[in-house]
Amino acid sequence: MPELPAVPLTLEGSAVLHQMFQFDWTKWKQLPAHEQKEIAHEASELFAHWEHGPADKEHPNQSALFSEIGHKADLLLIHFRNTFEDLNRVELELAQLRLFAYLKPTHSYVSVVELGLYESSAKTYAALAEKGLEPGTPEWNAGIHEATARIGNSLASRLYPSIPPAKYLCFYPMDRKRGEEVNWYTEPMADRQKMMHEHGMIGRRYADSVRQIITGSIGFDDWEWGVDLFAEDPLVFKKLIYEMRFDKVSAVYASFGQFFLGVRLSAAHLSSWLHGKLGE
């Protein structure tokens, strides 16, 4: 048997951009009321268009707006699109709004929806090796392509998800440690597979109250993954993440970046928000 690859297969879907902004309230309040109304209307129309997305159910290509809690930002925008080029178009379109003059970028995050295939990878590698195929050969690569295409077709709704309509969002980036004492990437694949399975079981226990979307950002941004959690009750974020702290994957191998917590803000209520009211 040839030595099997240590790298698990992944499937990629929607390109994702998080944008965080502070709002220049002082400058905004100096505007005449009629200009505020015009600017709010223009922005609301664009955000409403982004909220609904196209009629294509397989590729929703939506955006969502959140009122950020805390000093890190005032507004948080999430965009799901087919390509990174489409994300750049979103940035450029947003920059043309008159409202953009009052938005100061404080943070952003670029990633892609990612599904890790630890269990499927092990089975696929073993099956190809049993056929006598060598890793890296054209025959091996064709077998990998066939397997991932088949799995991807069955998981299309997870690869190109609609943005959940939940009231609250928690977003944070994270890494797997690769330091002198512990290094996730030097652990045998079978051990990583087992730990990820146990880690995933915790998330499944919260499936009725939290929707989780994992995005990969290696090569795209400063961290390795981004995590979006959507829920009606923000306390469930604390309970889920706290419980995961006791899991080996998090306790030993995980590092976390900043956390962002936001309340859903529909395009229809943007004008109210610009007058200091969250809207219902």
VOTIVEX-410817 format. One line per 10 residues: number of its first residue (from 1); their letters; for each residue x, z, y of C-alpha. Coordinates in Angstrom, 3 decimals, decimal comma. Layout:
REM residues N
NUM	a	X Z Y ~ ... .
***
This chain:
REM residues 280
1	mpelpavplt	0,000 0,000 0,000 ~ 1,403 -0,934 3,442 ~ 1,601 1,732 6,141 ~ -1,741 1,647 7,924 ~ -2,018 1,579 11,742 ~ -2,197 4,933 13,526 ~ -4,317 3,502 16,329 ~ -8,094 3,726 15,825 ~ -10,219 0,733 16,668 ~ -12,403 0,854 19,770 .
11	legsavlhqm	-15,334 -1,128 21,089 ~ -15,687 -1,825 24,802 ~ -18,807 -2,611 26,832 ~ -19,817 -2,195 30,460 ~ -17,178 -1,939 33,159 ~ -17,818 1,220 35,181 ~ -16,958 2,339 38,707 ~ -17,542 5,773 40,216 ~ -17,326 5,985 44,005 ~ -17,311 9,247 45,935 .
21	fqfdwtkwkq	-17,813 9,397 49,708 ~ -17,984 11,933 52,498 ~ -20,601 11,132 55,138 ~ -19,787 11,249 58,854 ~ -22,785 13,306 59,957 ~ -21,430 13,789 63,498 ~ -21,064 10,076 64,107 ~ -24,429 9,372 62,435 ~ -26,341 11,846 64,617 ~ -25,060 10,138 67,756 .
31	lpaheqkeia	-26,963 6,955 66,844 ~ -30,341 6,199 68,412 ~ -33,256 6,724 66,024 ~ -34,096 3,021 65,832 ~ -30,538 2,152 64,738 ~ -30,612 4,876 62,111 ~ -33,843 3,428 60,788 ~ -32,471 -0,116 60,625 ~ -29,268 0,966 58,874 ~ -31,156 3,144 56,387 .
41	heaselfahw	-33,581 0,325 55,576 ~ -30,769 -2,160 54,950 ~ -28,932 0,242 52,644 ~ -32,107 1,278 50,813 ~ -32,914 -2,341 49,993 ~ -29,485 -2,951 48,473 ~ -29,498 0,319 46,514 ~ -32,989 -0,408 45,204 ~ -31,810 -3,806 43,980 ~ -28,887 -2,137 42,217 .
51	ehgpadkehp	-31,086 0,587 40,737 ~ -33,425 -1,821 38,984 ~ -30,758 -4,268 37,852 ~ -31,605 -7,622 36,267 ~ -34,350 -8,228 33,719 ~ -31,726 -8,514 30,957 ~ -32,339 -5,469 28,772 ~ -29,126 -5,958 26,796 ~ -26,981 -5,835 29,941 ~ -28,834 -3,641 32,478 .
61	nqsalfseig	-26,016 -3,801 35,104 ~ -27,415 -0,925 37,121 ~ -26,166 1,457 39,786 ~ -27,264 5,003 40,585 ~ -26,877 7,197 43,654 ~ -26,356 10,971 43,625 ~ -26,176 13,619 46,319 ~ -22,955 15,450 45,545 ~ -22,880 19,247 45,489 ~ -19,751 20,834 46,989 .
71	hkadlllihf	-17,003 19,718 49,354 ~ -15,491 16,956 47,202 ~ -18,033 14,380 48,381 ~ -21,475 13,928 49,907 ~ -22,536 10,845 47,964 ~ -21,583 9,601 44,506 ~ -22,324 6,076 43,322 ~ -22,057 4,912 39,703 ~ -21,999 1,217 38,863 ~ -22,279 -0,340 35,382 .
81	rntfedlnrv	-21,478 -4,059 35,288 ~ -20,436 -6,709 32,776 ~ -16,924 -7,221 34,153 ~ -14,382 -5,642 36,480 ~ -14,786 -8,664 38,721 ~ -18,452 -7,722 39,063 ~ -17,409 -4,193 40,035 ~ -15,215 -5,607 42,771 ~ -18,184 -7,638 44,016 ~ -20,152 -4,383 44,229 .
91	elelaqlrlf	-17,406 -2,809 46,330 ~ -17,340 -5,788 48,672 ~ -21,124 -5,904 48,956 ~ -21,257 -2,206 49,789 ~ -18,560 -2,632 52,428 ~ -20,734 -5,153 54,293 ~ -23,470 -2,596 54,925 ~ -23,671 -1,046 58,374 ~ -23,972 2,291 56,598 ~ -20,429 1,856 55,259 .
101	aylkpthsyv	-19,049 2,698 58,720 ~ -20,204 6,276 58,087 ~ -18,832 6,549 54,548 ~ -15,315 7,881 53,971 ~ -14,006 7,304 50,413 ~ -12,714 10,524 48,870 ~ -12,294 9,491 45,241 ~ -13,040 6,703 42,794 ~ -12,730 6,105 39,071 ~ -12,488 2,850 37,115 .
111	svvelglyes	-13,169 2,697 33,379 ~ -15,045 0,875 30,634 ~ -17,666 2,125 28,192 ~ -15,769 2,912 25,009 ~ -16,832 3,798 21,496 ~ -14,076 5,189 19,294 ~ -14,280 4,115 15,658 ~ -12,202 6,678 13,804 ~ -14,209 6,664 10,584 ~ -14,844 2,917 10,629 .
121	saktyaalae	-11,165 2,274 11,368 ~ -9,988 4,206 8,324 ~ -12,440 2,371 6,067 ~ -11,636 -1,034 7,559 ~ -7,867 -0,553 7,321 ~ -8,123 0,656 3,730 ~ -10,385 -2,238 2,717 ~ -8,031 -4,823 4,222 ~ -4,986 -3,174 2,633 ~ -6,675 -3,217 -0,783 .
131	kglepgtpew	-6,964 -6,993 -0,388 ~ -3,199 -7,113 -0,003 ~ -3,283 -7,965 3,720 ~ -0,443 -6,818 5,954 ~ -1,153 -5,247 9,382 ~ -0,511 -7,669 12,211 ~ -0,889 -10,855 10,165 ~ -3,457 -13,482 11,172 ~ -5,532 -12,637 8,085 ~ -5,483 -8,932 8,950 .
141	nagiheatar	-6,430 -9,609 12,569 ~ -9,288 -11,867 11,452 ~ -10,588 -9,067 9,233 ~ -10,409 -6,600 12,134 ~ -12,245 -9,021 14,409 ~ -14,987 -9,572 11,850 ~ -15,455 -5,828 11,301 ~ -15,554 -4,894 14,991 ~ -17,913 -7,763 15,823 ~ -20,316 -6,604 13,134 .
151	ignslasrly	-20,217 -2,997 14,320 ~ -20,477 -4,040 17,969 ~ -23,670 -6,002 17,361 ~ -25,311 -2,914 15,915 ~ -24,217 -0,731 18,849 ~ -25,010 -3,066 21,755 ~ -27,364 -0,615 23,476 ~ -24,601 2,031 23,545 ~ -21,965 -0,406 24,766 ~ -24,149 -1,710 27,593 .
161	psippakylc	-26,321 1,309 28,427 ~ -28,980 1,801 31,021 ~ -28,178 4,633 33,404 ~ -30,235 7,627 32,215 ~ -32,943 8,669 34,724 ~ -32,008 12,368 34,490 ~ -32,005 14,491 37,646 ~ -28,437 15,811 37,376 ~ -25,039 14,259 36,722 ~ -21,751 15,871 35,715 .
171	fypmdrkrge	-18,689 13,614 35,765 ~ -15,101 14,489 34,887 ~ -11,955 12,696 33,681 ~ -9,782 13,958 30,844 ~ -6,604 13,352 28,842 ~ -5,305 14,156 25,391 ~ -2,139 16,222 25,675 ~ 1,160 14,565 24,828 ~ 3,639 17,285 25,772 ~ 6,599 18,913 24,064 .
181	evnwytepma	4,591 21,457 22,068 ~ 1,462 19,502 21,138 ~ 0,951 15,756 21,218 ~ -2,378 14,260 20,181 ~ -0,829 10,839 19,660 ~ 1,677 12,023 17,065 ~ -0,920 13,664 14,826 ~ -1,796 11,701 11,658 ~ -4,854 9,532 12,023 ~ -6,688 11,373 9,236 .
191	drqkmmhehg	-6,217 14,676 11,084 ~ -7,404 13,176 14,373 ~ -10,403 11,681 12,601 ~ -11,378 15,068 11,155 ~ -10,993 16,857 14,487 ~ -13,005 14,210 16,344 ~ -15,778 14,466 13,767 ~ -16,001 18,228 14,269 ~ -15,826 17,748 18,040 ~ -18,651 15,215 17,953 .
201	migrryadsv	-20,890 17,552 15,972 ~ -21,032 19,910 18,956 ~ -22,265 17,128 21,221 ~ -24,905 16,113 18,702 ~ -26,425 19,598 18,887 ~ -27,131 18,957 22,574 ~ -28,463 15,421 22,113 ~ -32,030 16,418 23,035 ~ -31,001 17,804 26,430 ~ -27,891 15,839 27,452 .
211	rqiitgsigf	-27,066 12,132 27,467 ~ -23,339 11,509 27,275 ~ -21,510 8,293 28,133 ~ -17,775 8,113 27,407 ~ -15,623 5,568 29,190 ~ -12,010 4,626 28,533 ~ -9,576 4,340 31,430 ~ -6,103 3,989 29,894 ~ -4,396 1,350 32,007 ~ -7,219 1,409 34,568 .
221	ddwewgvdlf	-6,980 4,823 36,257 ~ -5,013 8,082 36,330 ~ -6,692 9,713 33,319 ~ -7,415 8,442 29,830 ~ -11,193 8,904 29,648 ~ -14,138 9,569 31,912 ~ -17,148 11,587 30,802 ~ -20,622 11,281 32,316 ~ -23,247 13,846 31,343 ~ -26,878 13,384 32,390 .
231	aedplvfkkl	-29,496 16,142 32,113 ~ -32,607 17,592 33,730 ~ -31,128 21,103 33,718 ~ -27,543 21,437 35,045 ~ -26,975 24,679 33,145 ~ -26,754 22,685 29,930 ~ -23,510 21,127 31,241 ~ -21,922 24,577 31,352 ~ -23,164 25,517 27,904 ~ -22,035 22,270 26,273 .
241	iyemrfdkvs	-18,588 22,146 27,886 ~ -18,030 25,877 27,312 ~ -18,834 25,551 23,621 ~ -16,495 22,583 23,344 ~ -13,666 24,703 24,795 ~ -13,589 26,572 21,480 ~ -13,264 23,357 19,489 ~ -9,696 22,445 18,480 ~ -9,807 19,020 20,135 ~ -10,441 20,646 23,522 .
251	avyasfgqff	-8,700 24,000 23,037 ~ -5,390 22,512 21,893 ~ -5,248 18,866 22,950 ~ -7,425 18,374 26,054 ~ -6,607 18,393 29,769 ~ -9,358 18,039 32,369 ~ -9,486 16,658 35,879 ~ -11,892 17,466 38,701 ~ -15,564 17,980 37,948 ~ -18,261 16,354 40,091 .
261	lgvrlsaahl	-21,859 17,570 40,081 ~ -24,649 15,564 41,700 ~ -28,419 15,458 42,132 ~ -30,149 12,119 41,635 ~ -31,018 10,366 44,882 ~ -33,296 7,371 44,559 ~ -32,974 4,473 46,961 ~ -36,510 5,218 48,156 ~ -35,365 8,643 49,364 ~ -32,130 7,573 51,055 .
271	sswlhgklge	-33,732 7,645 54,494 ~ -34,862 11,245 53,922 ~ -31,349 12,197 52,820 ~ -29,949 10,683 56,015 ~ -32,212 13,094 57,903 ~ -31,000 16,098 55,951 ~ -33,688 16,177 53,281 ~ -33,116 15,552 49,579 ~ -36,600 14,179 48,888 ~ -38,633 14,499 45,725 .
***
